Amino acid sequence: MPHESEPNADMPDSSRSKASSCLFGVLGCGGAALVGVLVLVAALAWGARGSTDFPRVAPEEMADRAFQRSQKAYEVMGFERTIEPGVEDIGVSTQNTLGSDHCYDGGLLGLEDKTVDGAYAMSHNWALDHVPASQAVPGLRRLHQYFKDNGWKITSYGEGGQGRDWELFVRRAGGDERMSFVWYPDREYFTGSAGMPCAYDPQWKDGDVGLPGDDQGPPAFGPARRD
């Protein structure tokens, strides 16, 4: 009888090779996924690293910066009235106020939402009543062009029409410094605001309570003085 040949020991076992390929494929995919997760975590951690890297600036200085931003916008629009500090009826009367808000720490992954002690974000808010279209429309158009010419990013601009309000929203310095303006044609009411980036109060000490800058008040607000 013919002698049956023995299996060639040098020939690879195809079933074993397929199993190894599958195993390495699974490990490769898993490794790639793990690397992707680690890269994502690192990116989030790096982004969160600067979330509390605020400059040390006194609330008085930040309040003055916000006020001056509003002052310049007011001048560009050409308004002539002077607004005294305070507000009697929000949304109805004139307004000239400073405000301080909390700053937040997103944590290592940017998923937390806790306030940062000693940090604050200053803003100036103002409003003018009895503003007709003859003042508001050309004023907002001039202001829109002014921001475009001076390095601000226009995030939203709408010229109203058919009962809609006129709006202008701008930002700069990475988006942390913002300004907004809205004119309500039906009420002839104009509002503006200037928000500053977060900062640490250099005078803040452990154990202090309250919010830095919440005791700031603005001077009278209006057109530039003409000597």
C-alpha positions as CSV (number, residue, x, y, z in Angstrom):
1,M,0.0,0.0,0.0
2,P,1.2,3.4,-0.7
3,H,2.7,5.2,2.3
4,E,0.7,8.2,3.4
5,S,2.9,11.3,3.7
6,E,3.3,12.9,7.1
7,P,2.2,16.4,7.5
8,N,4.9,18.9,6.8
9,A,6.2,20.3,10.1
10,D,7.5,23.4,8.2
11,M,4.1,24.4,6.9
12,P,2.2,26.9,9.2
13,D,-1.0,25.8,10.8
14,S,-3.5,28.0,9.1
15,S,-6.1,27.8,11.9
16,R,-3.4,28.8,14.5
17,S,-2.3,31.8,12.2
18,K,-6.0,33.0,11.9
19,A,-6.4,32.8,15.7
20,S,-3.2,34.8,16.2
21,S,-4.3,37.4,13.6
22,C,-7.7,37.8,15.3
23,L,-6.1,38.2,18.7
24,F,-3.6,40.8,17.5
25,G,-6.4,42.5,15.7
26,V,-8.5,42.7,18.9
27,L,-5.5,43.9,20.9
28,G,-4.6,46.4,18.2
29,C,-8.2,47.9,18.1
30,G,-8.3,47.9,21.9
31,G,-4.9,49.6,22.1
32,A,-5.9,52.2,19.6
33,A,-9.1,52.9,21.5
34,L,-7.2,53.2,24.8
35,V,-4.7,55.6,23.2
36,G,-7.7,57.6,21.9
37,V,-9.2,57.8,25.3
38,L,-5.9,58.8,26.9
39,V,-5.4,61.6,24.2
40,L,-8.9,62.9,24.9
41,V,-8.3,62.9,28.7
42,A,-5.0,64.7,28.2
43,A,-6.6,67.3,25.9
44,L,-9.4,67.9,28.4
45,A,-7.0,68.2,31.3
46,W,-4.8,70.6,29.3
47,G,-7.9,72.7,28.5
48,A,-9.0,72.7,32.1
49,R,-5.5,73.6,33.2
50,G,-6.0,77.3,32.2
51,S,-9.6,77.5,33.4
52,T,-8.4,79.1,36.7
53,D,-5.3,80.7,35.4
54,F,-6.7,84.2,36.0
55,P,-4.7,87.4,36.2
56,R,-4.5,89.3,39.5
57,V,-6.3,92.5,39.0
58,A,-8.1,94.7,41.5
59,P,-11.9,94.9,41.2
60,E,-11.6,98.7,40.9
61,E,-9.5,98.4,37.8
62,M,-11.7,95.8,36.2
63,A,-14.8,98.0,37.0
64,D,-13.1,101.0,35.3
65,R,-12.2,98.9,32.2
66,A,-15.8,97.8,31.8
67,F,-17.1,101.3,32.3
68,Q,-14.7,102.7,29.7
69,R,-15.8,100.1,27.2
70,S,-19.4,101.1,27.6
71,Q,-18.4,104.8,27.6
72,K,-16.6,104.4,24.2
73,A,-19.6,102.6,22.6
74,Y,-21.9,105.3,23.9
75,E,-19.8,108.0,22.3
76,V,-19.7,106.1,19.0
77,M,-23.4,105.8,18.9
78,G,-23.7,109.5,19.5
79,F,-26.1,109.6,22.5
80,E,-26.0,112.9,24.3
81,R,-27.9,112.2,27.6
82,T,-26.1,111.6,30.9
83,I,-27.3,108.6,33.0
84,E,-26.9,108.8,36.8
85,P,-25.7,105.8,38.7
86,G,-28.3,103.2,39.7
87,V,-31.6,101.9,38.3
88,E,-35.2,102.5,39.4
89,D,-37.1,100.0,37.2
90,I,-35.1,97.4,35.3
91,G,-36.3,97.2,31.7
92,V,-38.2,100.5,31.9
93,S,-36.0,103.2,33.4
94,T,-32.5,104.3,32.7
95,Q,-29.7,102.2,34.2
96,N,-26.1,102.6,35.0
97,T,-24.8,99.8,37.2
98,L,-21.7,97.6,37.9
99,G,-22.0,94.0,38.7
100,S,-19.7,91.2,39.8
101,D,-20.3,87.5,39.0
102,H,-18.7,84.2,40.0
103,C,-15.9,82.4,38.1
104,Y,-16.0,78.6,37.8
105,D,-13.5,75.8,37.8
106,G,-14.4,72.9,35.5
107,G,-12.0,70.5,37.2
108,L,-9.5,68.1,35.7
109,L,-11.9,66.9,32.9
110,G,-13.8,70.2,32.6
111,L,-16.9,68.4,33.9
112,E,-17.2,70.1,37.3
113,D,-19.0,73.4,38.1
114,K,-17.5,74.9,41.2
115,T,-16.9,78.6,42.0
116,V,-13.3,79.8,42.5
117,D,-12.7,81.7,45.8
118,G,-11.3,85.1,45.2
119,A,-12.1,85.2,41.5
120,Y,-14.7,87.5,39.9
121,A,-16.0,88.7,36.6
122,M,-16.9,92.4,36.5
123,S,-19.5,93.9,34.1
124,H,-21.1,97.3,33.4
125,N,-24.8,97.5,32.4
126,W,-26.6,100.5,31.1
127,A,-30.0,101.4,29.5
128,L,-31.6,104.4,27.9
129,D,-35.3,105.0,27.5
130,H,-37.1,107.1,24.8
131,V,-34.6,106.2,22.1
132,P,-36.3,106.7,18.6
133,A,-35.3,104.9,15.5
134,S,-33.6,108.1,14.2
135,Q,-31.0,107.7,16.9
136,A,-30.8,103.9,17.5
137,V,-30.5,102.7,13.9
138,P,-27.6,104.9,12.7
139,G,-26.0,104.5,16.1
140,L,-25.9,100.8,16.0
141,R,-24.7,100.7,12.4
142,R,-21.8,103.0,13.3
143,L,-21.0,100.8,16.3
144,H,-21.1,97.7,14.2
145,Q,-18.5,99.2,11.9
146,Y,-16.4,100.4,14.8
147,F,-16.1,96.9,16.2
148,K,-15.2,95.4,12.8
149,D,-12.5,98.0,12.3
150,N,-11.0,97.5,15.8
151,G,-10.4,93.8,16.0
152,W,-13.6,92.6,17.7
153,K,-15.4,89.5,16.5
154,I,-19.1,90.1,15.6
155,T,-20.9,87.0,17.1
156,S,-24.3,88.3,16.2
157,Y,-25.8,91.2,14.4
158,G,-29.4,91.7,13.4
159,E,-31.1,94.8,12.0
160,G,-34.6,93.9,13.2
161,G,-37.5,94.6,11.0
162,Q,-41.1,93.3,11.1
163,G,-41.3,93.7,14.9
164,R,-37.9,92.2,15.7
165,D,-35.4,93.8,17.9
166,W,-32.1,95.1,16.8
167,E,-29.1,93.3,18.3
168,L,-25.3,93.5,18.3
169,F,-23.1,91.0,20.2
170,V,-19.3,91.2,20.0
171,R,-16.3,89.6,21.8
172,R,-12.5,89.5,21.9
173,A,-9.5,88.3,24.0
174,G,-10.4,84.7,23.4
175,G,-14.1,85.3,24.0
176,D,-13.8,86.3,27.6
177,E,-14.4,90.0,27.0
178,R,-17.9,90.5,25.6
179,M,-20.2,93.4,24.8
180,S,-23.9,93.4,23.8
181,F,-26.4,95.9,22.7
182,V,-30.2,95.6,22.1
183,W,-32.7,98.1,20.9
184,Y,-36.4,97.4,21.4
185,P,-38.4,99.4,18.8
186,D,-41.8,98.9,20.3
187,R,-40.6,100.4,23.6
188,E,-37.9,102.7,22.2
189,Y,-35.6,101.2,24.8
190,F,-31.9,100.6,24.4
191,T,-29.6,98.4,26.6
192,G,-25.9,97.8,26.6
193,S,-23.4,95.8,28.6
194,A,-19.7,95.2,28.8
195,G,-18.3,92.0,30.5
196,M,-14.7,91.6,31.6
197,P,-12.7,88.4,31.8
198,C,-12.3,86.6,35.2
199,A,-9.6,87.9,37.5
200,Y,-8.3,87.2,41.0
201,D,-8.7,89.9,43.7
202,P,-5.1,90.6,44.9
203,Q,-6.5,91.5,48.3
204,W,-8.5,88.3,48.8
205,K,-7.5,86.1,51.7
206,D,-8.6,82.7,52.9
207,G,-11.7,83.0,55.0
208,D,-13.0,86.1,53.2
209,V,-16.7,86.0,52.3
210,G,-18.7,87.6,49.6
211,L,-17.8,88.2,46.0
212,P,-14.9,90.6,45.0
213,G,-16.1,93.7,43.3
214,D,-19.8,93.5,44.4
215,D,-19.3,96.8,46.2
216,Q,-18.3,98.7,43.1
217,G,-20.4,101.6,41.8
218,P,-20.1,103.6,38.6
219,P,-19.8,107.4,38.1
220,A,-22.4,109.2,35.9
221,F,-22.5,107.8,32.4
222,G,-22.7,109.8,29.3
223,P,-21.0,111.6,26.4
224,A,-17.4,112.6,26.5
225,R,-16.7,116.0,28.1
226,R,-16.0,118.7,25.6
227,D,-13.7,121.4,27.0
